Amino acid sequence: MATRLLALVGPTASGKSDAAVEIAARLGAEIVSVDSMTVYRGLDVGTAKPTEGERRRVPHHLFDVADPSEDFSVARYQELAREAVAAIASRERPALLVGGTGLYFRAVVDELEFPGTDPEVRRTLEAEAEVVGAEAMHRRLAAADPAAATKIEPGNVRRTVRALEVAAVTGRPFSSFAERWDRYSGEPVRAAGVRMPADVLGSRIERRVRAQFEGALPDEARVLLAGPGLSGTARQAIGYAEAIEHVSGLLTLDEAAERTAKRTRELARRQTAWFRRDPRIRWFEADERGAVALVDELTEFLRDG
């Protein structure tokens, strides 16, 4: 990647996507999503994807590249994102990374290595975990890779299985792949971060979730129910499990919306904490209007890069 990358990051519902379209239009940039759920086709409303009009105004990349039944990995994302950035550079246009998934952001801008997967090995380990339990699997990991085990909760069987899978597939400890995580020395990037008071962001989340459930989110859930199902990765998309339970008669609309808003607030806290550790990000304070009120300031900062 020969050109310096631009980025607009921050927590969900802070208005990044709306602001990014205007900023990209002013800079002549193309947008590359750094979001782990907008990669899925059919997960549109709950992931707050840009509209067709916004996509016509500014080219968008890394949206709708996987089926909901597919386990889409960060390694696959890294490959596609770097291809997109290289193609944008070949057109002599800036790439503007936009989103809230910190791991995906670093997958593009830093020299991180992500080990592959082996479905058969994973299935074997998952079957064993069902028999012996999560803590027994964690003890096995602790014996083989103490550094990895200290960073994984004993009850988190999904992450424990992943660590054991990587070791089995690569012959290397899972922790060895994290050696570069504390180094921010990859591609040059000029990154702007949007943040706002927690209560203000919480109100924005509540309004957006309510609008989604009163809009087309239940219809999307019905389509997903009629399809081949959601992969383990896609099932992590906040709002869809709740919407599916709602249309299945297990939750009222209010209950589903309340659970989704709670999970979204928790996600926003995790996103903010992740990005706060990155020294390359210059932070901009937003009020209840969100990032759209900062477009002039953000554009000026990113243009200076």
C-alpha positions as CSV (number, residue, x, y, z in Angstrom):
1,M,0.0,0.0,0.0
2,A,1.8,3.0,-1.3
3,T,-0.4,5.8,-0.1
4,R,-1.2,7.0,3.4
5,L,-4.4,5.7,4.7
6,L,-7.2,7.8,6.2
7,A,-9.5,6.6,8.9
8,L,-12.7,7.6,10.8
9,V,-13.3,5.3,13.8
10,G,-15.3,5.2,17.0
11,P,-18.2,3.5,18.7
12,T,-21.4,2.4,17.0
13,A,-24.2,5.0,16.6
14,S,-21.8,8.0,16.8
15,G,-22.7,9.0,13.3
16,K,-19.4,7.9,11.6
17,S,-21.0,6.5,8.5
18,D,-23.1,9.5,7.7
19,A,-20.2,11.9,8.2
20,A,-17.9,9.6,6.2
21,V,-19.9,9.9,3.1
22,E,-19.7,13.7,3.1
23,I,-16.0,13.6,4.1
24,A,-15.2,11.1,1.3
25,A,-17.0,13.1,-1.3
26,R,-15.0,16.2,-0.3
27,L,-11.7,14.4,-0.4
28,G,-12.4,12.3,-3.5
29,A,-11.9,9.2,-1.3
30,E,-13.4,5.7,-1.4
31,I,-14.7,4.2,1.8
32,V,-13.5,0.8,3.1
33,S,-15.6,-0.6,5.9
34,V,-13.9,-1.8,9.1
35,D,-17.0,-3.5,10.5
36,S,-17.2,-7.2,11.2
37,M,-20.9,-7.5,10.5
38,T,-21.5,-5.3,7.4
39,V,-19.6,-7.9,5.4
40,Y,-22.8,-10.0,5.5
41,R,-25.4,-9.9,2.8
42,G,-29.0,-9.5,4.2
43,L,-27.9,-8.0,7.5
44,D,-28.7,-4.5,6.5
45,V,-31.0,-2.7,8.9
46,G,-29.4,-4.0,12.1
47,T,-25.9,-3.1,11.0
48,A,-27.0,0.3,9.8
49,K,-25.4,-0.1,6.3
50,P,-25.2,3.0,4.1
51,T,-28.1,3.5,1.7
52,E,-28.0,2.9,-2.0
53,G,-27.9,6.6,-2.6
54,E,-24.9,7.0,-0.3
55,R,-23.1,4.1,-2.1
56,R,-23.8,5.8,-5.5
57,R,-22.4,9.0,-4.2
58,V,-19.2,7.5,-2.9
59,P,-17.7,4.0,-3.7
60,H,-18.0,1.7,-0.7
61,H,-15.9,-1.5,-0.2
62,L,-16.1,-4.6,2.0
63,F,-19.9,-4.5,2.3
64,D,-22.0,-7.6,1.3
65,V,-19.1,-9.9,0.6
66,A,-20.3,-13.0,2.6
67,D,-23.5,-15.0,3.1
68,P,-24.9,-15.0,6.6
69,S,-24.3,-18.8,6.8
70,E,-20.6,-18.3,6.2
71,D,-18.0,-18.1,9.0
72,F,-16.2,-14.9,7.8
73,S,-12.8,-14.6,9.4
74,V,-10.6,-11.6,10.1
75,A,-7.9,-13.2,8.0
76,R,-10.3,-13.2,5.0
77,Y,-11.2,-9.6,5.8
78,Q,-7.5,-8.6,5.9
79,E,-7.0,-10.1,2.5
80,L,-10.0,-8.4,0.9
81,A,-9.4,-5.1,2.5
82,R,-5.8,-4.9,1.4
83,E,-6.8,-5.8,-2.1
84,A,-9.4,-3.0,-2.0
85,V,-6.9,-0.4,-0.6
86,A,-4.4,-1.3,-3.3
87,A,-7.0,-0.9,-6.0
88,I,-8.0,2.5,-4.7
89,A,-4.4,3.5,-4.6
90,S,-4.0,2.4,-8.3
91,R,-6.8,4.9,-9.1
92,E,-4.8,7.6,-7.2
93,R,-7.6,8.2,-4.7
94,P,-7.4,8.1,-0.9
95,A,-8.8,5.2,1.0
96,L,-11.0,6.2,4.0
97,L,-11.3,3.4,6.5
98,V,-14.6,3.7,8.4
99,G,-16.1,1.7,11.2
100,G,-15.9,0.5,14.8
101,T,-14.3,-2.9,14.7
102,G,-10.9,-2.3,16.1
103,L,-9.5,-5.7,15.1
104,Y,-10.4,-5.1,11.5
105,F,-8.9,-1.6,11.6
106,R,-5.6,-3.0,12.8
107,A,-5.8,-5.9,10.3
108,V,-5.5,-3.3,7.6
109,V,-3.0,-0.8,9.0
110,D,-0.7,-3.0,11.1
111,E,1.4,-6.0,10.2
112,L,-0.7,-8.5,12.1
113,E,-0.7,-12.2,11.3
114,F,-3.9,-14.2,11.6
115,P,-3.7,-18.0,11.6
116,G,-6.0,-20.0,9.4
117,T,-8.7,-22.4,10.5
118,D,-9.4,-26.1,10.0
119,P,-13.2,-26.9,10.4
120,E,-12.5,-30.6,11.1
121,V,-10.1,-29.8,13.9
122,R,-12.5,-27.2,15.3
123,R,-15.4,-29.6,15.2
124,T,-13.4,-32.3,17.1
125,L,-12.4,-29.8,19.8
126,E,-16.0,-28.4,20.1
127,A,-17.3,-32.0,20.5
128,E,-14.7,-32.7,23.2
129,A,-15.6,-29.5,25.0
130,E,-19.2,-30.6,25.1
131,V,-18.1,-33.8,26.9
132,V,-15.4,-32.5,29.3
133,G,-16.6,-28.9,29.7
134,A,-15.0,-25.5,29.2
135,E,-12.8,-25.5,32.3
136,A,-11.1,-28.8,31.4
137,M,-10.4,-27.4,27.9
138,H,-9.0,-24.3,29.4
139,R,-6.7,-26.3,31.7
140,R,-5.3,-28.1,28.6
141,L,-4.6,-24.7,27.0
142,A,-3.0,-23.4,30.2
143,A,-0.6,-26.4,30.2
144,A,0.3,-25.9,26.5
145,D,0.2,-22.1,26.2
146,P,0.1,-20.3,29.6
147,A,0.4,-16.9,27.9
148,A,-2.8,-17.4,25.9
149,A,-4.7,-19.0,28.8
150,T,-4.2,-16.0,31.0
151,K,-6.0,-13.8,28.5
152,I,-9.0,-16.1,28.0
153,E,-11.7,-16.5,30.6
154,P,-12.0,-20.2,31.7
155,G,-15.6,-20.2,30.8
156,N,-15.1,-18.9,27.3
157,V,-15.1,-22.1,25.4
158,R,-15.2,-20.5,21.9
159,R,-11.9,-18.6,22.4
160,T,-10.3,-21.6,24.2
161,V,-11.2,-23.9,21.3
162,R,-9.8,-21.4,18.8
163,A,-6.5,-21.2,20.7
164,L,-6.2,-25.0,20.8
165,E,-7.2,-25.2,17.1
166,V,-4.5,-22.7,16.0
167,A,-1.9,-24.6,17.9
168,A,-3.0,-27.9,16.3
169,V,-3.1,-26.4,12.8
170,T,0.0,-24.3,12.8
171,G,2.3,-26.1,15.3
172,R,2.8,-22.7,17.0
173,P,1.3,-21.4,20.3
174,F,-1.7,-19.2,19.9
175,S,0.0,-16.5,21.9
176,S,2.9,-16.3,19.4
177,F,0.6,-14.6,16.9
178,A,0.0,-11.7,19.3
179,E,3.7,-10.7,19.6
180,R,3.1,-7.6,17.3
181,W,0.0,-6.4,19.0
182,D,1.7,-3.9,21.1
183,R,3.5,-2.4,18.1
184,Y,1.7,0.3,16.0
185,S,4.2,0.3,13.2
186,G,2.3,-0.8,10.1
187,E,1.0,1.4,7.3
188,P,1.1,5.2,7.8
189,V,-2.4,6.2,8.8
190,R,-4.1,9.5,9.7
191,A,-6.9,8.5,12.0
192,A,-9.8,10.6,13.4
193,G,-11.8,9.2,16.3
194,V,-15.3,10.3,17.3
195,R,-16.4,10.1,20.9
196,M,-19.2,11.6,23.0
197,P,-20.5,11.4,26.5
198,A,-21.9,7.9,27.4
199,D,-25.4,9.2,28.2
200,V,-25.6,11.1,24.9
201,L,-24.4,8.0,23.0
202,G,-26.8,5.9,24.9
203,S,-29.7,8.0,23.9
204,R,-28.7,7.8,20.2
205,I,-28.5,4.0,20.6
206,E,-31.9,3.8,22.1
207,R,-33.4,5.9,19.2
208,R,-31.7,3.9,16.5
209,V,-32.6,0.5,17.9
210,R,-36.2,1.5,18.3
211,A,-36.4,2.8,14.7
212,Q,-34.8,-0.5,13.5
213,F,-37.4,-2.7,15.3
214,E,-40.3,-0.5,14.2
215,G,-38.8,-0.6,10.7
216,A,-37.6,-3.4,8.6
217,L,-35.4,-5.4,11.1
218,P,-38.2,-7.9,11.9
219,D,-38.7,-8.5,8.2
220,E,-35.0,-9.2,7.8
221,A,-35.2,-11.6,10.7
222,R,-38.0,-13.5,9.0
223,V,-35.9,-13.9,5.8
224,L,-33.0,-15.2,7.8
225,L,-35.2,-17.7,9.6
226,A,-36.3,-19.0,6.2
227,G,-32.7,-19.3,4.9
228,P,-29.9,-21.8,5.6
229,G,-29.2,-20.2,9.0
230,L,-26.6,-17.9,10.6
231,S,-23.0,-18.9,11.0
232,G,-21.4,-18.7,14.5
233,T,-19.8,-15.4,13.4
234,A,-23.0,-13.9,11.9
235,R,-24.9,-14.8,15.1
236,Q,-22.8,-12.3,16.9
237,A,-24.5,-9.4,15.0
238,I,-26.3,-7.5,17.7
239,G,-30.1,-7.3,17.2
240,Y,-30.6,-10.3,14.9
241,A,-30.9,-12.9,17.6
242,E,-33.3,-10.6,19.4
243,A,-35.3,-9.9,16.3
244,I,-35.5,-13.6,15.4
245,E,-36.8,-14.4,18.9
246,H,-39.3,-11.6,18.5
247,V,-40.7,-12.8,15.2
248,S,-40.7,-16.4,16.6
249,G,-43.0,-15.2,19.4
250,L,-40.5,-15.6,22.2
251,L,-40.0,-11.8,22.9
252,T,-42.2,-8.8,22.6
253,L,-40.9,-6.0,20.4
254,D,-40.2,-3.9,23.5
255,E,-38.2,-6.8,25.1
256,A,-36.2,-7.4,22.0
257,A,-35.4,-3.7,21.5
258,E,-34.4,-3.3,25.2
259,R,-32.1,-6.3,25.0
260,T,-30.6,-5.0,21.8
261,A,-30.0,-1.5,23.1
262,K,-28.3,-3.0,26.2
263,R,-26.0,-5.1,24.1
264,T,-25.3,-2.2,21.8
265,R,-24.3,0.1,24.7
266,E,-21.9,-2.6,26.0
267,L,-20.4,-2.9,22.5
268,A,-19.9,0.8,22.3
269,R,-18.0,0.8,25.6
270,R,-15.7,-2.0,24.3
271,Q,-15.1,-0.2,21.0
272,T,-14.2,3.0,22.7
273,A,-11.8,1.2,25.1
274,W,-10.1,-0.6,22.2
275,F,-9.6,2.5,20.1
276,R,-8.5,4.6,23.1
277,R,-5.3,2.4,23.3
278,D,-4.2,3.4,19.8
279,P,-1.9,6.4,20.0
280,R,-2.3,7.3,16.3
281,I,-6.0,8.4,16.7
282,R,-6.8,12.1,17.2
283,W,-10.1,12.4,19.1
284,F,-12.9,14.7,18.3
285,E,-15.7,15.4,20.7
286,A,-19.3,15.2,19.4
287,D,-22.6,16.2,20.9
288,E,-26.0,14.7,20.5
289,R,-25.9,15.5,16.7
290,G,-23.1,13.0,16.3
291,A,-20.2,13.1,13.8
292,V,-22.1,14.9,11.1
293,A,-21.7,18.1,13.1
294,L,-18.0,17.7,12.9
295,V,-17.7,17.2,9.1
296,D,-15.8,20.4,8.5
297,E,-13.3,19.8,11.3
298,L,-12.8,16.1,10.4
299,T,-12.4,16.9,6.7
300,E,-9.7,19.5,7.5
301,F,-7.8,17.2,9.8
302,L,-7.9,14.3,7.3
303,R,-7.0,16.5,4.3
304,D,-3.9,17.7,6.1
305,G,-2.7,14.1,6.1
